[in-house]
Amino acid sequence: MIVVTGPTGNVGAELIRLLAAHDDQPDFRVISRHPQAVNEQFGEHISTALVDFDDRSTWDPALAGIKKLFLLYPLPHPRTVKTRMTPFVDAAVAAGCEHIVYVSVPGADHLKVVPHYGVERHIEASGAHHTFLRASYFMQNLVRAISTHGVDIADNSEIFIPAGNGKTSFVDSRDVAAVALDALLNSAKHLDAAYVLSGPERLHMDQAAEILSEVLGVHIRYAKPSMLQFWVRMKKRGMPLDVLFFMTIVYTLTRTGRNEPLTDTLPELLGRPATSFRQFAEDYHDRWLTRSWT
């Protein structure tokens, strides 16, 4: 049994689609605080179970029969490493989990300021095998409801991200989900591996804005806000502080040139080129036009 967390996440949603469409129909269960919403989105045939990371009584039923776990960080705040993530890893291993595929970030092997660092170290010590997918910045963050970046692009014709002059090696979550699928279905090839996964190019945010302008047919500018300006706008929108805190870490790393790792790992694992930012923009063109945020 494969247990999948994070059905509303960038990679989790794509992984569920891939699992559901796979020819061999792998045995998997999606666990969520809102299992009915999962079935409404992906179909009633998807096996689901209730899990609340703040209610440990829900964990054992959700993890029953587990052999492999796809794990996403449900709330990116340092305090939840110990209150949610590491206890959940322990519960999964105790329930029989033998392999954990964890979506992490570049630098999580040594940057202790990144919450994923503590999760990775705990998984390594848990007794289960692991595969760490250290994915660079997801292109899909530009159409996510939680980030609200799509709102700025659609309504204000601007990328409002405090990345300074830093470059970003954008990665498509669909590519990362494809690697996660292979890691879960063909575990022997990926046991105790850590992959840094990036797209095929490093882009400044103004370069990303140029590509979006060409694809959308509207001039999109890079606003280049300060971190304070970013905080003020996001707080006015009611963004949860935990999310805002994590975004601050990500964009601070970007400003200092630490979010631009470029690797050939994705093409090597997928047997095809990684998706370009332009291809992503073309594929998601209608999301900005119709304000269809995920």
Salt bridges, closest charged atoms under 4 A:
GLU14 OE2 - ARG17 NH1 3.26
ASP54 OD2 - ARG84 NH2 2.61
ASP90 OD1 - HIS122 NE2 2.74
GLU98 OE2 - LYS67 NZ 3.77
ASP109 OD1 - HIS110 ND1 2.81
GLU120 OE1 - ARG121 NH2 2.80
GLU120 OE1 - ARG134 NH2 2.70
GLU124 OE1 - ARG121 NE 2.83
ASP152 OD1 - ARG233 NH1 2.73
ASP152 OD1 - ARG237 NH2 2.45
ASP155 OD1 - ARG291 NH1 2.43
GLU158 OE1 - ARG221 NH2 2.99
GLU158 OE2 - ARG233 NH1 2.78
ASP172 OD2 - ARG174 NH2 2.66
ASP175 OD1 - ARG272 NH2 2.87
ASP182 OD2 - LYS189 NZ 2.98
ASP182 OD2 - HIS190 NE2 2.72
ASP192 OD2 - HIS129 ND1 3.04
ASP192 OD1 - HIS130 ND1 3.36
GLU214 OE1 - ARG278 NH2 2.51
ASP242 OD1 - HIS77 NE2 3.62
ASP242 OD2 - ARG79 NH2 3.01
ASP283 OD2 - ARG174 NH2 2.99
ASP286 OD1 - HIS285 ND1 2.96
